[in-house]
Amino acid sequence: MIKSIFVNNGICQQEESIENINKIYSNNPSLLWVDITLEKGDLSTDEIALLTDTFKFHELSIEDCLFPLYNPKVEEFDNYLFVNTHGIRLKTMNLAEFDESMYELDIFLSKDLIVTAHTEELEFLDSLMHKAMLKPQIELKSMETLLYKILSKVVDNLEHTMEKISDKIDLLEDKVLEDPHPDDMEQILDLKKVLLSMRKIADPQRNVYSFFARENNEYIRESYSAYFRDITDQLNSLNKTINYNSQMISSLIAIYMSSVTLKLNETMKFLSIIATIFLPILIFASYYGMNVAFPEIKILGETGTWFFAIFLILASTCGIVLYMKRKKWF
């Protein structure tokens, strides 16, 4: 599916016909933005013809759109710039859906032309296109402005996702300290996996955004470099947050293991106390349970021996309890 908006003589219009987009491009509009959603991960014959014959993009760049790239990159060609970046479109903090929420966005950048290509529907691009139609004098003021807004949205979504992850870590930390549960460990490991994926996305993209922030860039006018430096700073801050949360996850695992160990020790201590208290009962019950003639029977008689055994049991049990109390074992 293909959509496009263009500005010509100060008028912004929308077009979805590839044939008409060819004519529009040949008339040298002030700015043309073409957005292509790859249906089933592939380009149609007309879309390939538009990219190669009309826009003169290299076949290797077209190939990069069709096959996922795991490392973001910026590649310069004679007549255009190819940019590959990654983002997150996670609405809810459902960690099971995290991998499916990652997307790849390919951008072709030429003079007064931007082409975006992606395999999934990206709501923020639709929103930007809608805003551009309403306020073209702001959103489509220049090619640099549109590129900045696209890249800024990608980083904003990454930051928003990281905020959700940070909140999740804080909640887990309180829960683990209060009452650790095996399900908590599963969530901690899921978060660790998510942070690793976030690092793979965010860290390599610093080279992409710093490319646009550098001086003497033939694609970005110097007056707009400050905007892209802002994105670079935003991404650097995001990477620091990812590293911090990764350390927090490691600490959280240690806290969980310590809490579980402490809880287990408390349980073992309680069971040990119970076993020790009942130990005299077992000893005397075993002794007087033997089918033999005890000397005590001749001295105290059967009734007296019974009371004597009960006395020994109670005295030894009370003695152990008092000793433990004195040692503050419970």
C-alpha positions as CSV (number, residue, x, y, z in Angstrom):
1,M,0.0,0.0,0.0
2,I,1.3,3.4,-0.9
3,K,0.4,6.9,0.2
4,S,1.9,10.2,-0.5
5,I,1.6,13.9,0.3
6,F,3.2,16.7,-1.6
7,V,3.5,20.5,-1.6
8,N,3.4,22.4,-4.8
9,N,3.0,26.2,-5.0
10,G,2.2,26.3,-1.3
11,I,-0.7,23.8,-1.6
12,C,-0.6,20.4,0.1
13,Q,-2.3,17.5,-1.5
14,Q,-2.5,13.7,-1.0
15,E,-2.1,11.1,-3.6
16,E,-2.3,7.2,-3.6
17,S,-1.9,6.4,-7.3
18,I,1.6,5.4,-8.4
19,E,1.0,6.7,-11.9
20,N,0.1,10.2,-10.5
21,I,3.1,10.1,-8.1
22,N,5.3,9.7,-11.1
23,K,3.8,12.8,-12.7
24,I,4.0,14.7,-9.5
25,Y,7.7,13.9,-9.1
26,S,8.5,14.9,-12.6
27,N,6.9,18.4,-11.9
28,N,9.5,19.0,-9.2
29,P,7.3,19.6,-6.2
30,S,8.5,21.7,-3.2
31,L,8.4,18.5,-1.1
32,L,7.2,15.0,-1.7
33,W,6.7,12.4,1.0
34,V,5.9,8.8,-0.1
35,D,5.0,6.2,2.5
36,I,5.0,2.5,1.5
37,T,3.7,-0.3,3.6
38,L,5.1,-3.6,2.3
39,E,2.2,-6.0,1.9
40,K,3.3,-9.5,3.1
41,G,6.8,-8.1,3.4
42,D,7.1,-7.5,-0.4
43,L,6.9,-4.7,-2.9
44,S,4.7,-4.7,-5.9
45,T,6.0,-4.4,-9.4
46,D,4.7,-0.8,-9.7
47,E,6.3,0.1,-6.4
48,I,9.7,-1.3,-7.4
49,A,9.4,0.6,-10.7
50,L,8.7,3.8,-8.8
51,L,11.7,3.4,-6.5
52,T,14.2,2.3,-9.2
53,D,13.1,3.9,-12.4
54,T,11.5,7.2,-11.1
55,F,13.4,7.9,-7.9
56,K,16.6,6.2,-9.2
57,F,17.3,4.3,-5.9
58,H,19.9,1.5,-6.0
59,E,18.7,-2.1,-6.0
60,L,20.8,-2.8,-2.9
61,S,18.7,-0.3,-1.0
62,I,15.5,-1.9,-2.3
63,E,16.8,-5.3,-1.1
64,D,17.5,-3.9,2.4
65,C,13.8,-2.9,2.6
66,L,12.7,-6.5,1.8
67,F,15.1,-8.2,4.2
68,P,15.3,-7.2,7.9
69,L,18.5,-5.4,9.0
70,Y,19.4,-6.0,12.6
71,N,22.0,-3.1,12.7
72,P,20.7,0.4,11.9
73,K,22.8,2.2,9.3
74,V,23.2,5.2,7.1
75,E,24.4,4.6,3.6
76,E,25.3,7.4,1.1
77,F,24.7,7.1,-2.6
78,D,25.2,9.5,-5.5
79,N,21.7,11.0,-5.5
80,Y,20.2,10.0,-2.2
81,L,20.8,8.8,1.4
82,F,19.5,5.5,2.7
83,V,18.7,5.3,6.5
84,N,17.7,2.2,8.4
85,T,16.3,2.6,11.9
86,H,14.3,0.6,14.4
87,G,11.6,1.4,16.9
88,I,8.9,0.1,19.2
89,R,5.1,0.3,18.9
90,L,4.2,-1.2,22.2
91,K,0.9,0.2,23.6
92,T,0.6,-2.0,26.7
93,M,3.3,-3.4,28.9
94,N,2.7,-6.9,27.7
95,L,6.2,-8.4,27.6
96,A,5.0,-11.4,25.6
97,E,4.2,-9.1,22.7
98,F,7.5,-7.2,22.9
99,D,9.3,-8.9,20.0
100,E,6.2,-8.5,17.8
101,S,6.1,-4.8,18.6
102,M,9.6,-4.1,17.2
103,Y,9.6,-2.6,13.7
104,E,12.1,-1.5,11.0
105,L,11.7,1.8,9.2
106,D,13.7,2.5,6.1
107,I,14.0,6.0,4.8
108,F,15.2,7.2,1.4
109,L,16.3,10.8,1.6
110,S,16.9,13.0,-1.5
111,K,16.5,16.6,-2.4
112,D,12.9,17.6,-1.5
113,L,12.0,13.9,-1.4
114,I,11.4,11.5,1.5
115,V,10.4,7.9,1.1
116,T,9.5,5.8,4.1
117,A,9.1,2.0,3.8
118,H,8.0,-0.5,6.5
119,T,6.3,-3.9,6.8
120,E,3.7,-3.0,9.5
121,E,1.2,-0.2,9.7
122,L,2.8,2.6,11.8
123,E,0.2,4.8,13.5
124,F,2.7,7.6,14.2
125,L,3.4,8.0,10.4
126,D,-0.3,8.1,9.7
127,S,-0.7,10.7,12.4
128,L,2.1,12.8,11.0
129,M,0.7,12.6,7.5
130,H,-2.7,13.7,8.8
131,K,-1.2,16.6,10.7
132,A,0.9,17.6,7.7
133,M,-2.3,17.8,5.6
134,L,-3.9,20.1,8.2
135,K,-0.8,22.3,8.8
136,P,1.6,21.9,5.9
137,Q,3.3,25.3,6.6
138,I,4.5,23.8,10.0
139,E,4.9,20.1,9.4
140,L,6.2,20.3,5.8
141,K,8.1,23.5,6.1
142,S,11.2,21.7,4.8
143,M,12.6,18.3,4.2
144,E,14.7,18.6,7.3
145,T,11.6,19.4,9.4
146,L,9.7,16.3,8.2
147,L,12.7,14.1,8.7
148,Y,13.2,15.4,12.2
149,K,9.6,14.8,13.2
150,I,9.8,11.2,11.9
151,L,13.0,10.3,13.7
152,S,11.9,12.2,16.8
153,K,8.7,10.1,17.0
154,V,10.8,6.9,16.7
155,V,12.9,7.9,19.7
156,D,9.9,9.2,21.7
157,N,8.3,5.8,21.4
158,L,11.5,4.2,22.6
159,E,11.5,6.5,25.6
160,H,7.9,5.9,26.3
161,T,8.5,2.1,26.3
162,M,11.5,2.6,28.6
163,E,9.4,4.6,31.1
164,K,6.9,1.7,31.2
165,I,9.8,-0.8,31.8
166,S,11.2,1.5,34.6
167,D,7.8,1.6,36.3
168,K,7.5,-2.2,36.0
169,I,10.9,-2.6,37.6
170,D,10.0,-0.4,40.5
171,L,6.8,-2.3,41.2
172,L,8.7,-5.6,41.0
173,E,11.3,-4.4,43.4
174,D,8.7,-3.5,46.0
175,K,6.9,-6.8,45.5
176,V,10.1,-8.9,45.8
177,L,11.1,-7.1,49.0
178,E,7.7,-7.7,50.5
179,D,6.9,-11.2,49.4
180,P,9.0,-12.9,46.7
181,H,7.1,-15.4,44.4
182,P,8.4,-17.7,41.6
183,D,6.2,-15.7,39.1
184,D,8.3,-12.6,40.0
185,M,11.5,-14.3,38.9
186,E,9.8,-15.1,35.6
187,Q,8.9,-11.5,35.1
188,I,12.4,-10.3,36.1
189,L,13.9,-12.6,33.4
190,D,11.4,-11.3,30.8
191,L,12.4,-7.8,31.6
192,K,16.0,-8.7,31.3
193,K,15.3,-10.1,27.8
194,V,13.4,-6.9,26.9
195,L,16.2,-4.6,28.0
196,L,18.7,-6.6,26.0
197,S,16.4,-6.2,22.9
198,M,16.1,-2.4,23.7
199,R,19.9,-2.1,23.9
200,K,20.3,-3.8,20.5
201,I,17.9,-1.3,19.1
202,A,18.9,1.9,20.8
203,D,22.7,1.7,21.1
204,P,23.6,1.3,17.4
205,Q,21.3,4.1,16.4
206,R,23.5,6.7,17.9
207,N,25.7,6.6,14.8
208,V,22.6,7.1,12.6
209,Y,21.3,10.2,14.4
210,S,24.8,11.7,15.0
211,F,25.3,11.6,11.2
212,F,22.5,14.2,10.8
213,A,23.8,16.2,13.7
214,R,27.3,16.7,12.4
215,E,28.4,19.9,10.7
216,N,29.0,20.3,6.9
217,N,26.3,17.8,6.1
218,E,25.2,18.1,2.5
219,Y,21.7,16.6,3.3
220,I,20.9,18.7,6.4
221,R,21.3,22.5,6.4
222,E,23.3,23.9,9.3
223,S,20.4,25.8,10.7
224,Y,18.6,22.4,11.3
225,S,21.5,20.5,12.8
226,A,20.5,21.6,16.3
227,Y,17.2,19.6,16.0
228,F,19.1,16.4,15.2
229,R,21.6,17.1,18.0
230,D,18.6,17.2,20.3
231,I,17.6,13.7,19.1
232,T,21.1,12.5,19.6
233,D,21.1,13.8,23.2
234,Q,17.7,12.2,23.7
235,L,19.0,8.9,22.5
236,N,22.2,9.1,24.6
237,S,19.9,9.7,27.7
238,L,17.8,6.7,26.6
239,N,20.9,4.5,26.4
240,K,22.0,5.6,29.9
241,T,18.5,4.7,31.2
242,I,18.8,1.2,29.6
243,N,22.2,0.6,31.2
244,Y,20.8,1.8,34.6
245,N,17.8,-0.5,34.3
246,S,20.0,-3.4,33.3
247,Q,22.0,-2.9,36.5
248,M,18.7,-2.7,38.4
249,I,17.6,-6.0,36.9
250,S,20.8,-7.6,38.1
251,S,20.3,-6.2,41.5
252,L,16.7,-7.3,41.5
253,I,17.8,-10.9,40.8
254,A,20.2,-10.7,43.7
255,I,17.5,-9.2,45.9
256,Y,15.0,-12.0,44.9
257,M,17.6,-14.7,45.6
258,S,18.4,-13.1,49.0
259,S,14.7,-12.8,49.9
260,V,14.0,-16.4,48.9
261,T,17.0,-17.6,50.9
262,L,16.0,-15.5,53.9
263,K,12.5,-16.8,53.7
264,L,13.8,-20.3,53.5
265,N,16.1,-19.8,56.4
266,E,13.1,-18.5,58.5
267,T,11.1,-21.6,57.6
268,M,14.0,-23.9,58.4
269,K,14.6,-22.1,61.7
270,F,10.9,-22.5,62.7
271,L,11.0,-26.2,61.8
272,S,14.2,-26.7,63.7
273,I,12.8,-25.0,66.8
274,I,9.7,-27.3,66.6
275,A,11.8,-30.4,66.2
276,T,14.1,-29.4,69.1
277,I,11.2,-28.7,71.4
278,F,9.6,-32.1,70.7
279,L,12.9,-33.9,70.9
280,P,12.7,-34.7,74.7
281,I,9.1,-36.1,74.2
282,L,10.5,-38.5,71.5
283,I,13.4,-39.5,73.7
284,F,11.4,-40.2,76.9
285,A,8.5,-41.8,74.9
286,S,11.0,-44.1,73.2
287,Y,12.6,-45.0,76.6
288,Y,9.4,-45.7,78.5
289,G,7.9,-47.4,75.5
290,M,10.2,-50.3,75.8
291,N,8.6,-53.5,77.0
292,V,11.0,-54.1,80.0
293,A,10.8,-53.8,83.8
294,F,12.2,-50.3,84.6
295,P,13.9,-49.8,88.0
296,E,11.6,-46.8,88.6
297,I,8.6,-49.1,88.8
298,K,10.0,-50.9,91.8
299,I,10.6,-47.6,93.5
300,L,7.7,-45.4,92.4
301,G,5.2,-48.0,91.2
302,E,3.5,-48.0,87.9
303,T,1.4,-44.8,88.6
304,G,4.4,-43.0,90.1
305,T,6.6,-43.9,87.1
306,W,4.0,-42.6,84.8
307,F,3.9,-39.2,86.6
308,F,7.7,-39.3,86.7
309,A,7.9,-39.7,83.0
310,I,5.4,-36.9,82.4
311,F,7.5,-34.7,84.7
312,L,10.7,-35.4,82.8
313,I,9.0,-34.6,79.5
314,L,7.5,-31.3,80.7
315,A,10.6,-30.3,82.6
316,S,13.0,-30.9,79.7
317,T,10.6,-29.3,77.2
318,C,10.2,-26.2,79.4
319,G,14.0,-26.1,79.9
320,I,14.6,-26.1,76.2
321,V,12.0,-23.4,75.6
322,L,13.4,-21.2,78.3
323,Y,17.0,-21.7,77.0
324,M,15.9,-20.7,73.5
325,K,14.1,-17.6,74.8
326,R,17.2,-16.6,76.8
327,K,19.3,-16.9,73.6
328,K,16.5,-15.0,71.7
329,W,16.2,-17.6,69.1
330,F,12.5,-16.8,68.8
